[in-house]
């Protein structure tokens, strides 16, 4: 084996330095590529747009509305997602600018909580009223049946009485 000379050592050091620098450059490029956020997809935009209603059309979700205003809103949602804002922040932005009427689900504040409470309460009240009505009708039927069984026999018609007497004679 040849002894290491100064020029040979310099060659290996410069080569090692080059490879280390190349490796650092590759890692730095990979890190910046990973740090960039991808552009939001249509599914991401529509997931948020589904929670909002069109300001122009009545009762039309933003994700299916064909108007120009809704297209601009969807572009704004895409831009806000690209900036890194969350779905809650985006919804809050639209509520602050256009009011709670743009939300597909009203907030549970003020009198809006009645929307969530009244339907189950009305259903339970209706079920209770039907239960009580069926029970009282059943009790009335039982009372009527009891009164029929204990009622005194009705006076027989004279014709029916003679017919029964003739039938007894034939036996």
C-alpha positions in Angstrom: 0.0 0.0 0.0 1.3 3.4 -0.9 1.9 5.9 1.8 -0.5 8.9 2.0 0.9 12.0 0.5 -0.3 15.6 1.0 -1.9 15.8 -2.4 -3.7 12.5 -1.9 -5.0 13.6 1.5 -6.2 16.9 0.0 -7.9 14.9 -2.8 -9.8 12.7 -0.2 -10.7 15.7 2.0 -12.0 17.7 -0.9 -14.0 14.7 -2.2 -15.4 14.1 1.3 -16.4 17.7 1.6 -18.1 17.6 -1.8 -20.2 14.6 -0.8 -21.1 16.1 2.5 -22.1 19.4 0.8 -24.1 17.4 -1.8 -25.9 15.5 1.0 -26.7 18.7 2.8 -28.1 20.2 -0.3 -30.3 17.2 -1.0 -31.7 17.3 2.6 -32.3 21.0 2.4 -34.2 20.7 -0.9 -36.3 17.8 0.5 -37.1 19.8 3.6 -38.3 22.8 1.6 -40.3 20.6 -0.6 -42.0 19.0 2.4 -42.6 22.4 4.1 -44.8 23.6 1.2 -48.4 22.9 1.6 -50.2 21.3 -1.3 -53.0 23.3 -3.0 -56.4 22.4 -1.5 -58.4 19.9 -3.5 -62.0 20.4 -4.6 -63.0 17.8 -2.0 -61.4 20.0 0.8 -63.1 23.1 -0.6 -66.5 21.4 -0.9 -66.3 19.9 2.6 -66.4 23.4 3.9 -68.7 24.8 1.2 -71.3 22.1 2.2 -71.5 23.8 5.6 -72.4 27.2 4.1 -75.4 28.4 2.2 -75.5 30.6 -0.9 -76.1 34.3 -0.2 -78.0 34.7 -3.5 -80.1 31.5 -3.8 -82.4 30.5 -1.0 -81.7 27.2 0.7 -78.9 26.1 -1.7 -75.7 24.8 -0.3 -72.6 26.6 -1.5 -71.0 23.5 -2.9 -73.7 22.9 -5.5 -74.8 26.5 -6.3 -74.0 27.5 -9.9 -74.0 31.3 -9.3 -71.0 33.5 -9.8 -71.1 34.7 -6.1 -70.8 31.1 -5.0 -67.9 30.4 -7.3 -66.1 33.5 -5.8 -66.9 32.2 -2.3 -65.4 28.8 -3.2 -62.3 30.5 -4.6 -62.0 32.4 -1.4 -62.3 29.2 0.6 -59.6 27.6 -1.5 -57.4 30.7 -0.9 -57.9 30.6 2.8 -57.2 26.9 3.0 -54.0 27.5 1.0 -53.1 30.1 3.7 -53.4 27.4 6.3 -56.7 28.5 7.9 -58.9 25.8 9.5 -62.5 25.1 8.6 -63.7 26.7 11.8 -61.8 29.9 11.0 -63.2 30.0 7.5 -66.8 29.5 8.8 -66.2 32.2 11.4 -65.0 34.6 8.7 -68.2 34.1 6.7 -70.4 34.4 9.8 -68.7 37.7 10.7 -69.1 39.1 7.2 -72.5 37.7 6.2 -74.2 36.7 9.5 -75.3 33.3 10.9 -77.8 32.9 8.0 -75.0 31.5 5.8 -74.5 28.5 8.1 -76.2 25.2 7.3 -76.6 24.4 10.9 -77.7 27.3 13.1 -75.6 28.0 16.2 -76.9 26.8 19.5 -77.2 30.2 21.0 -80.2 32.5 21.8 -83.5 31.2 20.5 -81.8 28.9 18.0 -81.5 26.2 20.6 -85.3 25.7 20.3 -84.7 24.2 16.9 -82.9 21.4 18.6 -85.2 21.0 21.6 -88.7 21.4 20.3 -88.9 18.5 17.8 -88.1 15.8 20.3 -90.3 17.4 23.0 -93.2 17.7 20.5 -92.7 14.0 19.5 -92.7 12.8 23.1 -95.8 14.9 24.0 -97.7 13.6 21.0 -96.7 10.0 21.9 -97.9 10.6 25.5 -101.2 12.1 24.2 -101.8 9.1 21.9 -101.0 6.7 24.8 -103.6 8.4 27.1 -106.2 8.5 24.3 -105.9 4.8 23.5 -106.0 4.0 27.2 -109.2 5.9 27.7 -110.8 4.4 24.6 -110.0 1.0 25.9 -111.5 1.8 29.3 -114.7 3.0 27.6 -114.9 -0.2 25.6 -114.6 -2.3 28.7 -117.3 -0.3 30.5 -119.6 -0.6 27.6 -119.1 -4.4 27.4 -119.7 -4.7 31.2 -122.9 -2.7 30.9 -124.2 -4.9 28.0 -123.6 -8.1 30.0 -125.4 -6.8 33.1 -128.3 -5.2 31.4 -131.8 -6.6 32.1 -133.2 -8.7 29.2 -135.2 -6.7 26.8 -138.9 -7.5 26.6 -139.4 -10.0 23.9 -141.6 -9.3 21.0 -144.9 -11.2 21.1 -144.2 -12.6 17.7 -140.7 -13.9 18.7 -142.1 -15.4 21.8 -144.8 -17.4 19.9 -142.1 -18.5 17.4 -139.9 -19.8 20.1 -142.9 -21.6 21.8 -143.7 -23.4 18.5 -140.1 -24.5 18.1 -140.1 -26.0 21.5 -143.2 -27.9 20.8 -141.7 -29.5 17.6 -138.7 -30.9 19.5 
